């Protein structure tokens, strides 16, 4: 069971559907194994419902509903047309053959695609990640400048946040670093420690520009972390500073 949890503000934003994909999926992964935070999210959802119940309705003109429906139908028709055009233009082995890359199409198609992705996904992965990962952690195409720390870019970064897995090799220590912005870290497997504590699967940690740390993976296995950052890491030790130009 997790010892470190997302802040209440983050859980509130999750309940209100306000988080972007990167932070939303990361929070959903923590929730999958944390009953304590699930309970809070249910309360916040209930609170949101109560707020709607007690709010005063505003009069809208009688044509508003039909205009909304017309716009929704038009959006859906445009989306189906775009999907058909891109399929026709495609030749040979293209992204349309890749169930992890093709995310356009009508709602019915997306539902089918979603089911196909889930049925082919590795069941050991947390449910919120299953449709986005081609394989379990050990078989992902990791990349990096050193064996001690490797990364895998997750396909749902957005304008504000970068979502990435980091793999710290068993027993390895990262160069000392701080953060230019916020870094939300969720431990997926293995464990690591720094001066502020020991972090195990399910633990959710926030580091910011006031955090100077040097995480070290425990000896017995590699540590896989799901990191969401709004700015790159900034290495502060001697060797770390030499690595700064290589960081994305
Ligand atoms: Zn929790």
py3Dmol code that shows the C-alpha trace and the ligand (Angstrom):
import py3Dmol

protein = """\
ATOM      1  CA  UNK A   1       0.000   0.000   0.000  1.00  0.00           C
ATOM      2  CA  UNK A   2       1.217   3.461  -0.894  1.00  0.00           C
ATOM      3  CA  UNK A   3       2.710   5.698   1.809  1.00  0.00           C
ATOM      4  CA  UNK A   4       2.883   8.841  -0.333  1.00  0.00           C
ATOM      5  CA  UNK A   5      -0.212  10.205  -2.063  1.00  0.00           C
ATOM      6  CA  UNK A   6      -1.223  12.970  -4.494  1.00  0.00           C
ATOM      7  CA  UNK A   7      -2.211  16.284  -2.884  1.00  0.00           C
ATOM      8  CA  UNK A   8      -5.926  16.806  -2.229  1.00  0.00           C
ATOM      9  CA  UNK A   9      -5.959  19.655  -4.800  1.00  0.00           C
ATOM     10  CA  UNK A  10      -4.785  17.216  -7.477  1.00  0.00           C
ATOM     11  CA  UNK A  11      -7.420  14.632  -6.510  1.00  0.00           C
ATOM     12  CA  UNK A  12     -10.073  17.375  -6.640  1.00  0.00           C
ATOM     13  CA  UNK A  13      -8.963  18.369 -10.125  1.00  0.00           C
ATOM     14  CA  UNK A  14      -9.044  14.686 -11.129  1.00  0.00           C
ATOM     15  CA  UNK A  15     -12.593  14.339  -9.812  1.00  0.00           C
ATOM     16  CA  UNK A  16     -13.617  17.465 -11.728  1.00  0.00           C
ATOM     17  CA  UNK A  17     -12.059  16.146 -14.952  1.00  0.00           C
ATOM     18  CA  UNK A  18      -9.664  19.090 -15.091  1.00  0.00           C
ATOM     19  CA  UNK A  19      -6.353  17.240 -15.431  1.00  0.00           C
ATOM     20  CA  UNK A  20      -4.603  16.888 -18.767  1.00  0.00           C
ATOM     21  CA  UNK A  21      -3.885  13.379 -20.067  1.00  0.00           C
ATOM     22  CA  UNK A  22      -0.391  13.145 -18.586  1.00  0.00           C
ATOM     23  CA  UNK A  23      -1.330  14.005 -15.012  1.00  0.00           C
ATOM     24  CA  UNK A  24      -4.785  12.416 -15.285  1.00  0.00           C
ATOM     25  CA  UNK A  25      -3.444   9.016 -16.384  1.00  0.00           C
ATOM     26  CA  UNK A  26      -0.699   9.136 -13.761  1.00  0.00           C
ATOM     27  CA  UNK A  27      -3.236   9.931 -11.019  1.00  0.00           C
ATOM     28  CA  UNK A  28      -5.531   7.159 -12.307  1.00  0.00           C
ATOM     29  CA  UNK A  29      -2.624   4.690 -12.006  1.00  0.00           C
ATOM     30  CA  UNK A  30      -2.116   5.668  -8.359  1.00  0.00           C
ATOM     31  CA  UNK A  31      -5.850   5.418  -7.674  1.00  0.00           C
ATOM     32  CA  UNK A  32      -5.968   1.878  -9.036  1.00  0.00           C
ATOM     33  CA  UNK A  33      -3.989   0.657  -6.041  1.00  0.00           C
ATOM     34  CA  UNK A  34      -4.980   3.231  -3.403  1.00  0.00           C
ATOM     35  CA  UNK A  35      -8.325   2.877  -1.669  1.00  0.00           C
ATOM     36  CA  UNK A  36      -7.647   5.903   0.507  1.00  0.00           C
ATOM     37  CA  UNK A  37      -7.422   8.230  -2.521  1.00  0.00           C
ATOM     38  CA  UNK A  38     -10.299   6.420  -4.302  1.00  0.00           C
ATOM     39  CA  UNK A  39     -12.448   7.276  -1.299  1.00  0.00           C
ATOM     40  CA  UNK A  40     -11.449  10.959  -1.476  1.00  0.00           C
ATOM     41  CA  UNK A  41     -12.154  11.128  -5.223  1.00  0.00           C
ATOM     42  CA  UNK A  42     -15.637   9.656  -4.656  1.00  0.00           C
ATOM     43  CA  UNK A  43     -16.283  12.344  -2.029  1.00  0.00           C
ATOM     44  CA  UNK A  44     -15.116  15.113  -4.354  1.00  0.00           C
ATOM     45  CA  UNK A  45     -17.291  13.740  -7.173  1.00  0.00           C
ATOM     46  CA  UNK A  46     -20.255  13.697  -4.801  1.00  0.00           C
ATOM     47  CA  UNK A  47     -19.422  17.255  -3.758  1.00  0.00           C
ATOM     48  CA  UNK A  48     -19.312  18.336  -7.413  1.00  0.00           C
ATOM     49  CA  UNK A  49     -22.735  16.734  -7.948  1.00  0.00           C
ATOM     50  CA  UNK A  50     -24.115  18.489  -4.865  1.00  0.00           C
ATOM     51  CA  UNK A  51     -22.797  21.841  -6.120  1.00  0.00           C
ATOM     52  CA  UNK A  52     -24.650  21.340  -9.406  1.00  0.00           C
ATOM     53  CA  UNK A  53     -27.800  20.392  -7.474  1.00  0.00           C
ATOM     54  CA  UNK A  54     -27.780  23.576  -5.408  1.00  0.00           C
ATOM     55  CA  UNK A  55     -26.745  25.940  -8.202  1.00  0.00           C
ATOM     56  CA  UNK A  56     -29.413  28.160  -9.736  1.00  0.00           C
ATOM     57  CA  UNK A  57     -30.300  27.165 -13.306  1.00  0.00           C
ATOM     58  CA  UNK A  58     -29.887  29.801 -15.999  1.00  0.00           C
ATOM     59  CA  UNK A  59     -32.552  30.273 -18.655  1.00  0.00           C
ATOM     60  CA  UNK A  60     -31.381  29.369 -22.166  1.00  0.00           C
ATOM     61  CA  UNK A  61     -33.337  30.095 -25.343  1.00  0.00           C
ATOM     62  CA  UNK A  62     -35.474  27.310 -26.784  1.00  0.00           C
ATOM     63  CA  UNK A  63     -33.178  26.709 -29.783  1.00  0.00           C
ATOM     64  CA  UNK A  64     -30.038  26.030 -27.691  1.00  0.00           C
ATOM     65  CA  UNK A  65     -30.517  22.258 -27.471  1.00  0.00           C
ATOM     66  CA  UNK A  66     -31.078  21.770 -31.198  1.00  0.00           C
ATOM     67  CA  UNK A  67     -28.047  23.972 -32.016  1.00  0.00           C
ATOM     68  CA  UNK A  68     -25.886  21.905 -29.664  1.00  0.00           C
ATOM     69  CA  UNK A  69     -27.053  18.630 -31.234  1.00  0.00           C
ATOM     70  CA  UNK A  70     -26.505  19.989 -34.763  1.00  0.00           C
ATOM     71  CA  UNK A  71     -22.961  21.012 -33.859  1.00  0.00           C
ATOM     72  CA  UNK A  72     -22.204  17.613 -32.285  1.00  0.00           C
ATOM     73  CA  UNK A  73     -23.505  15.763 -35.360  1.00  0.00           C
ATOM     74  CA  UNK A  74     -21.434  18.005 -37.613  1.00  0.00           C
ATOM     75  CA  UNK A  75     -18.275  17.407 -35.555  1.00  0.00           C
ATOM     76  CA  UNK A  76     -18.824  13.670 -35.708  1.00  0.00           C
ATOM     77  CA  UNK A  77     -19.484  13.717 -39.484  1.00  0.00           C
ATOM     78  CA  UNK A  78     -16.312  15.807 -40.059  1.00  0.00           C
ATOM     79  CA  UNK A  79     -14.310  13.391 -37.925  1.00  0.00           C
ATOM     80  CA  UNK A  80     -15.621  10.358 -39.877  1.00  0.00           C
ATOM     81  CA  UNK A  81     -14.784  12.120 -43.156  1.00  0.00           C
ATOM     82  CA  UNK A  82     -11.231  12.926 -42.032  1.00  0.00           C
ATOM     83  CA  UNK A  83     -10.742   9.329 -40.935  1.00  0.00           C
ATOM     84  CA  UNK A  84     -12.010   7.956 -44.283  1.00  0.00           C
ATOM     85  CA  UNK A  85      -9.779  10.359 -46.243  1.00  0.00           C
ATOM     86  CA  UNK A  86      -6.656   9.431 -44.298  1.00  0.00           C
ATOM     87  CA  UNK A  87      -7.418   5.700 -44.699  1.00  0.00           C
ATOM     88  CA  UNK A  88      -7.840   6.108 -48.473  1.00  0.00           C
ATOM     89  CA  UNK A  89      -4.619   8.057 -48.749  1.00  0.00           C
ATOM     90  CA  UNK A  90      -2.702   5.454 -46.803  1.00  0.00           C
ATOM     91  CA  UNK A  91      -0.664   2.898 -48.692  1.00  0.00           C
ATOM     92  CA  UNK A  92       1.326  -0.138 -47.525  1.00  0.00           C
ATOM     93  CA  UNK A  93       2.323  -0.519 -43.898  1.00  0.00           C
ATOM     94  CA  UNK A  94       1.161   2.743 -42.352  1.00  0.00           C
ATOM     95  CA  UNK A  95      -0.044   4.040 -39.017  1.00  0.00           C
ATOM     96  CA  UNK A  96      -3.542   2.784 -39.881  1.00  0.00           C
ATOM     97  CA  UNK A  97      -2.201  -0.724 -39.234  1.00  0.00           C
ATOM     98  CA  UNK A  98      -0.873   0.256 -35.854  1.00  0.00           C
ATOM     99  CA  UNK A  99      -3.510  -0.075 -33.175  1.00  0.00           C
ATOM    100  CA  UNK A 100      -1.429   2.073 -30.822  1.00  0.00           C
ATOM    101  CA  UNK A 101      -1.108   4.957 -33.274  1.00  0.00           C
ATOM    102  CA  UNK A 102      -4.524   5.260 -34.909  1.00  0.00           C
ATOM    103  CA  UNK A 103      -6.686   7.332 -32.643  1.00  0.00           C
ATOM    104  CA  UNK A 104      -8.984   9.093 -35.094  1.00  0.00           C
ATOM    105  CA  UNK A 105     -12.411   8.038 -36.249  1.00  0.00           C
ATOM    106  CA  UNK A 106     -16.056   7.888 -35.308  1.00  0.00           C
ATOM    107  CA  UNK A 107     -17.012   7.052 -31.737  1.00  0.00           C
ATOM    108  CA  UNK A 108     -18.072   3.492 -32.693  1.00  0.00           C
ATOM    109  CA  UNK A 109     -14.671   2.894 -34.346  1.00  0.00           C
ATOM    110  CA  UNK A 110     -12.863   4.222 -31.301  1.00  0.00           C
ATOM    111  CA  UNK A 111     -14.819   1.854 -29.099  1.00  0.00           C
ATOM    112  CA  UNK A 112     -13.745  -1.099 -31.272  1.00  0.00           C
ATOM    113  CA  UNK A 113     -10.160   0.142 -31.355  1.00  0.00           C
ATOM    114  CA  UNK A 114     -10.161   0.559 -27.590  1.00  0.00           C
ATOM    115  CA  UNK A 115     -11.450  -3.010 -27.049  1.00  0.00           C
ATOM    116  CA  UNK A 116      -8.816  -4.370 -29.444  1.00  0.00           C
ATOM    117  CA  UNK A 117      -6.034  -2.491 -27.682  1.00  0.00           C
ATOM    118  CA  UNK A 118      -7.183  -3.687 -24.274  1.00  0.00           C
ATOM    119  CA  UNK A 119      -7.523  -7.317 -25.332  1.00  0.00           C
ATOM    120  CA  UNK A 120      -3.961  -7.288 -26.721  1.00  0.00           C
ATOM    121  CA  UNK A 121      -2.437  -5.432 -23.776  1.00  0.00           C
ATOM    122  CA  UNK A 122      -0.302  -6.962 -21.079  1.00  0.00           C
ATOM    123  CA  UNK A 123      -2.588  -7.612 -18.124  1.00  0.00           C
ATOM    124  CA  UNK A 124       0.205  -6.920 -15.648  1.00  0.00           C
ATOM    125  CA  UNK A 125       0.124  -3.218 -16.610  1.00  0.00           C
ATOM    126  CA  UNK A 126      -2.086  -0.818 -14.649  1.00  0.00           C
ATOM    127  CA  UNK A 127      -5.407  -0.525 -16.486  1.00  0.00           C
ATOM    128  CA  UNK A 128      -5.096   3.206 -17.362  1.00  0.00           C
ATOM    129  CA  UNK A 129      -1.842   2.479 -19.251  1.00  0.00           C
ATOM    130  CA  UNK A 130      -2.851  -0.670 -21.096  1.00  0.00           C
ATOM    131  CA  UNK A 131      -4.022   0.971 -24.307  1.00  0.00           C
ATOM    132  CA  UNK A 132      -0.881   3.114 -24.529  1.00  0.00           C
ATOM    133  CA  UNK A 133       1.935   0.609 -24.014  1.00  0.00           C
ATOM    134  CA  UNK A 134       2.965  -2.013 -26.566  1.00  0.00           C
ATOM    135  CA  UNK A 135       4.471  -4.309 -23.921  1.00  0.00           C
ATOM    136  CA  UNK A 136       5.430  -4.777 -20.281  1.00  0.00           C
ATOM    137  CA  UNK A 137       8.198  -2.628 -18.803  1.00  0.00           C
ATOM    138  CA  UNK A 138      11.109  -4.998 -19.438  1.00  0.00           C
ATOM    139  CA  UNK A 139      10.311  -5.242 -23.174  1.00  0.00           C
ATOM    140  CA  UNK A 140       9.849  -1.530 -23.919  1.00  0.00           C
ATOM    141  CA  UNK A 141      12.375   0.102 -26.275  1.00  0.00           C
ATOM    142  CA  UNK A 142      14.263   1.993 -23.551  1.00  0.00           C
ATOM    143  CA  UNK A 143      16.749   4.644 -24.572  1.00  0.00           C
ATOM    144  CA  UNK A 144      19.308   6.753 -22.779  1.00  0.00           C
ATOM    145  CA  UNK A 145      22.877   7.836 -22.501  1.00  0.00           C
ATOM    146  CA  UNK A 146      23.749   5.473 -19.676  1.00  0.00           C
ATOM    147  CA  UNK A 147      22.847   1.965 -18.502  1.00  0.00           C
ATOM    148  CA  UNK A 148      22.095   3.316 -15.041  1.00  0.00           C
ATOM    149  CA  UNK A 149      19.236   5.565 -16.193  1.00  0.00           C
ATOM    150  CA  UNK A 150      17.082   4.992 -19.247  1.00  0.00           C
ATOM    151  CA  UNK A 151      13.823   6.491 -20.393  1.00  0.00           C
ATOM    152  CA  UNK A 152      10.780   5.690 -22.486  1.00  0.00           C
ATOM    153  CA  UNK A 153       8.580   8.509 -23.823  1.00  0.00           C
ATOM    154  CA  UNK A 154       4.904   7.900 -23.159  1.00  0.00           C
ATOM    155  CA  UNK A 155       2.581   8.819 -26.031  1.00  0.00           C
ATOM    156  CA  UNK A 156       0.398  11.282 -24.143  1.00  0.00           C
ATOM    157  CA  UNK A 157       2.612  14.271 -23.340  1.00  0.00           C
ATOM    158  CA  UNK A 158       0.839  17.568 -23.907  1.00  0.00           C
ATOM    159  CA  UNK A 159       1.699  21.261 -24.242  1.00  0.00           C
ATOM    160  CA  UNK A 160       2.150  21.620 -20.500  1.00  0.00           C
ATOM    161  CA  UNK A 161       3.435  18.251 -19.287  1.00  0.00           C
ATOM    162  CA  UNK A 162       5.898  15.640 -20.485  1.00  0.00           C
ATOM    163  CA  UNK A 163       5.077  12.044 -19.563  1.00  0.00           C
ATOM    164  CA  UNK A 164       7.951   9.581 -19.480  1.00  0.00           C
ATOM    165  CA  UNK A 165       9.054   6.370 -17.792  1.00  0.00           C
ATOM    166  CA  UNK A 166      12.471   6.300 -16.173  1.00  0.00           C
ATOM    167  CA  UNK A 167      14.304   3.090 -15.387  1.00  0.00           C
ATOM    168  CA  UNK A 168      17.004   3.371 -12.733  1.00  0.00           C
ATOM    169  CA  UNK A 169      19.174   0.244 -12.786  1.00  0.00           C
ATOM    170  CA  UNK A 170      19.253  -1.787  -9.554  1.00  0.00           C
ATOM    171  CA  UNK A 171      21.723  -0.236  -7.113  1.00  0.00           C
ATOM    172  CA  UNK A 172      22.362   2.827  -9.320  1.00  0.00           C
ATOM    173  CA  UNK A 173      22.275   6.374  -8.104  1.00  0.00           C
ATOM    174  CA  UNK A 174      21.160   9.319 -10.245  1.00  0.00           C
ATOM    175  CA  UNK A 175      23.370  12.392 -10.399  1.00  0.00           C
ATOM    176  CA  UNK A 176      22.307  14.963  -7.834  1.00  0.00           C
ATOM    177  CA  UNK A 177      19.692  17.232  -9.380  1.00  0.00           C
ATOM    178  CA  UNK A 178      16.972  19.740  -8.726  1.00  0.00           C
ATOM    179  CA  UNK A 179      13.964  20.676 -10.828  1.00  0.00           C
ATOM    180  CA  UNK A 180      13.232  23.757 -12.882  1.00  0.00           C
ATOM    181  CA  UNK A 181       9.508  23.158 -12.437  1.00  0.00           C
ATOM    182  CA  UNK A 182       7.359  20.413 -10.929  1.00  0.00           C
ATOM    183  CA  UNK A 183       8.015  16.706 -11.308  1.00  0.00           C
ATOM    184  CA  UNK A 184       5.315  14.233 -10.280  1.00  0.00           C
ATOM    185  CA  UNK A 185       6.729  10.720  -9.862  1.00  0.00           C
ATOM    186  CA  UNK A 186       4.786   7.509  -9.445  1.00  0.00           C
ATOM    187  CA  UNK A 187       6.777   4.369  -8.622  1.00  0.00           C
ATOM    188  CA  UNK A 188       5.593   1.556 -10.912  1.00  0.00           C
ATOM    189  CA  UNK A 189       7.940  -1.266  -9.891  1.00  0.00           C
ATOM    190  CA  UNK A 190      11.089  -1.693  -7.809  1.00  0.00           C
ATOM    191  CA  UNK A 191      11.873   1.020  -5.314  1.00  0.00           C
ATOM    192  CA  UNK A 192      14.206   3.948  -4.713  1.00  0.00           C
ATOM    193  CA  UNK A 193      15.258   6.135  -1.854  1.00  0.00           C
ATOM    194  CA  UNK A 194      16.644   9.614  -1.332  1.00  0.00           C
ATOM    195  CA  UNK A 195      17.300  11.751   1.736  1.00  0.00           C
ATOM    196  CA  UNK A 196      13.574  12.249   2.329  1.00  0.00           C
ATOM    197  CA  UNK A 197      12.529   8.611   2.344  1.00  0.00           C
ATOM    198  CA  UNK A 198      11.963   5.192   0.725  1.00  0.00           C
ATOM    199  CA  UNK A 199       9.564   4.999  -2.195  1.00  0.00           C
ATOM    200  CA  UNK A 200       7.796   1.824  -3.255  1.00  0.00           C
ATOM    201  CA  UNK A 201       5.251   0.851  -5.942  1.00  0.00           C
ATOM    202  CA  UNK A 202       2.187   3.104  -5.779  1.00  0.00           C
ATOM    203  CA  UNK A 203       4.008   5.947  -4.025  1.00  0.00           C
ATOM    204  CA  UNK A 204       3.362   9.337  -5.566  1.00  0.00           C
ATOM    205  CA  UNK A 205       6.016  12.014  -5.009  1.00  0.00           C
ATOM    206  CA  UNK A 206       6.162  15.662  -5.992  1.00  0.00           C
ATOM    207  CA  UNK A 207       9.556  17.339  -6.459  1.00  0.00           C
ATOM    208  CA  UNK A 208       9.948  21.028  -7.270  1.00  0.00           C
ATOM    209  CA  UNK A 209      12.661  23.654  -7.548  1.00  0.00           C
ATOM    210  CA  UNK A 210      13.295  23.472  -3.786  1.00  0.00           C
ATOM    211  CA  UNK A 211      14.069  19.719  -3.990  1.00  0.00           C
ATOM    212  CA  UNK A 212      17.746  18.769  -4.290  1.00  0.00           C
ATOM    213  CA  UNK A 213      17.995  15.031  -4.381  1.00  0.00           C
ATOM    214  CA  UNK A 214      19.930  12.026  -5.555  1.00  0.00           C
ATOM    215  CA  UNK A 215      17.574   9.053  -5.906  1.00  0.00           C
ATOM    216  CA  UNK A 216      19.126   5.595  -5.619  1.00  0.00           C
ATOM    217  CA  UNK A 217      17.394   2.414  -6.813  1.00  0.00           C
ATOM    218  CA  UNK A 218      17.424  -0.447  -4.316  1.00  0.00           C
ATOM    219  CA  UNK A 219      19.826  -3.292  -4.977  1.00  0.00           C
ATOM    220  CA  UNK A 220      17.480  -6.148  -5.806  1.00  0.00           C
ATOM    221  CA  UNK A 221      15.711  -4.825  -8.934  1.00  0.00           C
ATOM    222  CA  UNK A 222      15.483  -1.983 -11.445  1.00  0.00           C
ATOM    223  CA  UNK A 223      13.169   0.829 -10.427  1.00  0.00           C
ATOM    224  CA  UNK A 224      10.578   1.945 -12.992  1.00  0.00           C
ATOM    225  CA  UNK A 225       9.071   5.392 -12.396  1.00  0.00           C
ATOM    226  CA  UNK A 226       6.311   7.183 -14.265  1.00  0.00           C
ATOM    227  CA  UNK A 227       7.366  10.853 -14.286  1.00  0.00           C
ATOM    228  CA  UNK A 228       5.309  13.827 -15.365  1.00  0.00           C
ATOM    229  CA  UNK A 229       7.320  17.043 -15.597  1.00  0.00           C
ATOM    230  CA  UNK A 230       6.472  20.591 -16.559  1.00  0.00           C
ATOM    231  CA  UNK A 231      10.133  21.484 -17.027  1.00  0.00           C
ATOM    232  CA  UNK A 232      13.343  19.464 -17.517  1.00  0.00           C
ATOM    233  CA  UNK A 233      15.551  18.277 -14.672  1.00  0.00           C
ATOM    234  CA  UNK A 234      18.508  20.474 -13.788  1.00  0.00           C
ATOM    235  CA  UNK A 235      21.613  18.584 -12.718  1.00  0.00           C
ATOM    236  CA  UNK A 236      23.530  20.258  -9.918  1.00  0.00           C
ATOM    237  CA  UNK A 237      26.523  18.032  -9.005  1.00  0.00           C
ATOM    238  CA  UNK A 238      29.751  18.089 -11.072  1.00  0.00           C
ATOM    239  CA  UNK A 239      28.912  15.041 -13.223  1.00  0.00           C
ATOM    240  CA  UNK A 240      25.271  16.056 -13.309  1.00  0.00           C
ATOM    241  CA  UNK A 241      26.111  19.454 -14.787  1.00  0.00           C
ATOM    242  CA  UNK A 242      28.000  17.712 -17.587  1.00  0.00           C
ATOM    243  CA  UNK A 243      24.796  15.794 -18.418  1.00  0.00           C
ATOM    244  CA  UNK A 244      22.542  18.866 -18.583  1.00  0.00           C
ATOM    245  CA  UNK A 245      22.977  19.464 -22.339  1.00  0.00           C
ATOM    246  CA  UNK A 246      21.768  15.888 -23.020  1.00  0.00           C
ATOM    247  CA  UNK A 247      18.518  16.246 -21.120  1.00  0.00           C
ATOM    248  CA  UNK A 248      15.373  16.839 -23.128  1.00  0.00           C
TER     249      UNK A 248
END
"""
ligand_1 = """\
1
ZN
Zn -3.318 7.449 -2.453
"""
view = py3Dmol.view(width=600, height=400)
view.addModel(protein, "pdb")
view.setStyle({"model": 0}, {"cartoon": {"style": "trace"}})
view.addModel(ligand_1, "xyz")
view.setStyle({"model": 1}, {"stick": {}})
view.zoomTo()
view.show()
